[in-house]
Amino acid sequence: MTFAETLHKIRTDKGLSQQKLADLLFVDRSTVASWETGRRVPDAVTMRKIANALNVDVNLLLSSDEDGGERPVVMMVDNEIIILRGGKPILEQALPNADIVGFTKPSEAIEFAKTHKVPLAFLDIEMGRMSGLDLCRELLAINPRMNVIFLTAYTTYSLDAWETGASGFLMKPLTIEDVKKQLSKLRYPVPELMLK
């Protein structure tokens, strides 16, 4: 069963409409509809909120789609929630064939990467206790073929970024055009990310 099918089944079994679930999560009904049709997959934070709203174990939702789809998973990690909220829609537009997941905590990104194939990650560099450079090294230890693109407002990190084995470096704010340009420069190309 895919995540979309699991969500639909649990929601309907509990007698909730898409609108009611959307109200509980403070999102639009169309967002719930896009999850249930498989067009989008919520990030880890939202997944927990869905599990709480439906009163189910989050692992039930997470395990339902681990290997069920062929869409690549692209990760974005930034400790600033406002940057994450602004960046995810840019990535969704630039990479319509991918499922975008976002994390504000590097530790959550690491745990996610241990159980999911993530071919591409966009990482902020300054994130508090663990820098994006350190997170990159951790992620590449888990999956050496992961493409990492750093996001920052500071060019001073560019030399340090290249030493980690990253595929790219983008200045904030993120733009659709900049993301698309990076696809041709990935160390390990991901054909599924290209528009069909």
N, C-alpha and C positions, 0 to 999 in steps of 0.2 A: 504494500500500500504506500502511495506517495504521501508527502506531507499534505498536499492539497486535499487528497481523499480523506486522510485521517482527520484533518481539521473540519472538513464538511460533515463527516460522520459524527464526530464528537459534538459539534455545535448543534446539529439537528437532533441527536439523541437527547440533548439537554433542553430541547424545546426553545432554543434561542434563534432569533432571526439574525441575518447578517447585520442589520441596523443595530439591534440590541448589543451584539458583540462589539460592534464598532463604537457604540456609546461607552461601553465598559472600558475600552482601550483608548478612548479619546482620539480615534482616527475616523476617516471617512468610510462610509459603507463600501465605496468603490475599492478601497484598500483591502478590505476583507474579501471582496469578490475576486480581486486579483490574486490573493493568496490561494483561494479555493479553486481557481482555474489553472493555477500553476504558473502564471505569468511572473509572479514575484514570490520571493521567500523572505520572511521577516528576519531582521538581525537577531543576535543572541539576546539582547536586552528585551526586545519586543516579544521574542519567543517565550521568555519567562513570564512576561505580563499576560500573554495569551494563556499559558498553562495555569496561572493563578486565577484568571477570569473564568476559565472552564473547570477549575478545581481538579486538574489532572497533573500527573508527574511530567515535568518538562522533558524527561527522557523519552516518553511516549511520542512526543512531537518530534524530537530530534532524531530518534532512531528510525522514524518512518521514512525518511528521505535520504539516508546516508549514501546509498548506492543506487537509488531509484531513478535518477535522472541523468541525462547526458550533458546538462548545462554545467559549465565550469563555475566554480565558486571563486569570487574575487573578494578579498578581505580589505577593509579600510580600518586603520587603527589611529585614533587621535584622542588624546585625553580631554580635549575641549569638545563638549557635546554639541555646541553650536556649529563648530567646524564639521563635525561628523554629519549633523543634520543637513548642512549645506552641501557637503561633498558627495554624500550618497546619491542624491538625485542626479548630480552631474555624471557620476559613474554609471548609473542606470541608463542614462541617455546615450552615453558614449559606448557602453557595452551592453546592448539590449539582449544579447544571447547569453548573458551571465546572470547568476544570482549574486547579489551584493550583500555581504554581511559586514556589520560595523561593530567595533569594540572601543570602549574608552579605557579599558584596563589591559595592559600588555599580558597579564597572567591569563585573562580570559581568551585572548587571541592564541596564546600558546596551547591552552587546553583544547581549543577548537581545532587547531592545526594537527593535533595528535590523532584526532578521530575523523578528519575530513581531508580530502585531497584539495589543496588550494594551490592552483598554478600561478596566481598573481596576487600580490599584496601591496597596498599603498600604506606607507608608514610615516607618521609624523616623526620628527627627530627629537624634539624636546618634549618629554612626557613625564617629568618628575623623577621618581626613583630609578626607573629603567628607561634608558634612552632608546630611541628608535634604532640606533646603531646596534645596541646590545640585543634588542628584540629581533633584529634582522639575523644576527648570528644564531640566536636560539631557533628561529624558524627554519633557517637553512640547515641546522643540525637535524631537525625533524624531517625536512624535505629538501635535499640539496638541489632539486630542480625547480624550486619555487622562484619565480621572478619577483624581485622586490623593487619597488619604485618609492623613493623617499619624497616626502612632501615637507616643505619648510618655507619660512619667510626669510631665512638667512642663508646667503650664498657661502658663508664662511665654513659651512659643514661639507661642502662638495667633495673636497679631497678625502676627508674621513669616510664619507659615504661610499666612495669607490673602493676603498680598502676592504669593505665588508663582502664584496661580491655581488652588489646590487646591479640591477639592470638599468636603472634610470634615476633621474633626479628632477623633480618638478618644483617650481616656485609656486607658492600660494598667491592668490586664490586659484583653485583648480578650474580648468576650462575643458570643455568637451574636445576642442581641437588639440590641446596639449596631450590629453589622454590618448586620443587616436594616433597621434604621432609616435607615442611611446610603444605602441603595439608592434611597429615594424622594427623596433630596436631591442626586443626582448631576447635575453640570452637563450631561453628555451621557448620557441614560438608555440602559441596556443591557437591552432587553427579554428577551434570552436568559438573563439572570441571575435573573429572577423565577421562582418556583416554578410549575410547570404542574400 
